[in-house]
Amino acid sequence: MKKTHIIGLILIAVAIGIILITTGDASTYVGFDEAERIAQNDPNQKVHVVGTLKKDAQGKIVGMHFDPAVDANRLEFIVQDSLGRENQVVYAAPKPQDFERSEKIVLVGSMKSDKVFYCDKILLKCPSKYQEGKISADSTATYEAKKQL
């Protein structure tokens, strides 16, 4: 075989190895039911759960326990996943900024045998700061501004 063929085969083998490694680390988007099933097979498998914080009529988060005086690295709350199941979640890190204002959250972690979801990372989807005062294009204002020039 020529050296170029050998080098080409080595590059292909390395590319296949990289693809297999990256797909092995990729977690999937699931609900709490599926996260529970995955945890029974592989307790260390990480999954993504998309949901919303459970809030009361006044907009206060229901079931949130965070006491920085006791433990600043423990946040507990209830999340309703996209399929409607509510579950207790424990986050072992400081509470994210604007946590209360988030519309949707993505939890990255795993379900444990006590049916509590322990997340390693929280991704927040907060409402836009610009939604309150929407800007509309008013052609008459633009026309008046140009007319003054």
N, C-alpha and C positions, 0 to 999 in steps of 0.2 A: 504494500500500500504506500501511497505517496504521503509525504508529511502533511500536506494540506488536507487530505482526507482524515488523517488521524486527529489533527487539530479541530477540524469541523465536527467530528464525532464527540470529542471532548467538550466542545462548546455546547453542543446539543444536550449532552448528559448533564452539564452544569445548569443549563436553562430548565430542564425538566426537574432537576433537584430543587431549584429555587421556586418553581411553581408549586411543587408538592409541599414545601415548607410553608409557604405563605398561605396556601389553602388549608393547611392543618391548623393554623393559628386563627383563622377567620371564624368569628362567632356568627350566630344566626339571629334574626329577629323573630321572637316567639312571644306567646302569652304566658301567663303564670302556670297554666295547666301543662303546657309543653315544657316549660322550664323545670317543673317538678318531675316529669317523665325523664328528661335528659339527666337530671341529677341522680335519679335512681340507677342509671346505667354508668354515668361518669360524674362523680360529685365535683370534680375540678373543672368541668367544661363551662366556659364562660358563654353567656348568651346576652342578647340585647332585648329588653322589654320596653315597649313604648306605651305610655299611659298618661293619665292626668292625676293630679293631686286631688284627694277627696276634700271638698270644702263645704262649709255650711252656708246658710242663706246670706250671711254677712260677708262671705268670702274668706273666712278664717279656716285654716287648714285643720281638718279633723284628725285627731290621733297623733299629732306631732309632739314629740318629746325631745327637747334640746335644752340642756342646762350646762352652759359653758363653765359655771363655777364648779360643777362636779366633774364633768368630762367634756371638754371642748371638741373632742374627736369622736363623738357619738351622736348621731341624728337618727331618730326613728320617726316614721310616718307611714301613712296608708296611701297606696296607689291603686287606681282602677285601670286595668290594662285595656287595650283596644277591643277585647272580646267581652268586657264587662265584669271580669272577676276582680274583686278587691283583695289586696294582700298586704301584710305588714312588711315593711322594708327597713333594713338597718344599714346605715352608711357610716363607716368608721373613718371619718375625716371631718374637718370643719364644714359648717353649713355654707353652701354656695351663696354668693351674693345674689340678691333678687330672687331667692328661692320661692318666696311667697307669691311673687308676681308671675311666675311661669305659667304658660298655657299648657304645654305638653312637656314631658320629660322622657328621656331615654336613660334607662338604667342598665349598666353593664356589670354583670356579676353572675351569681349562681344561687340556686335554691338549695337550702340545707334540709336535713331530715326533720327539723322542727317546723317545717313549712313556712319559714321566714326567708325572704329574699335578701341576701347579703350582697350589696353592690360595692364595687371598687371605684366606679366612676359614674358621675351624673352629668348628662348633657341637657341643658335647659333650652327651651324655646320660649323666649320671653316676648310679650307683646311689644310691638314697635313703639318707640317713644314718639313717633311722628303720626300715629293713627288718630290722636285726639283732634289735632288741628289740621285737617286735610287741606292740601293746597289744590286749588282748581285753577285751570287756565281760563282767565277771563279776557276775551279778545278785546273788549272795550277798554279795559285798563291798559293793555298793551298799545292799543291805537292812540289813547290819550297821551301816553308817555312818549311815543314817537312824534306826536304832533307838537309837543313842547320843544323838541330838539330842532 
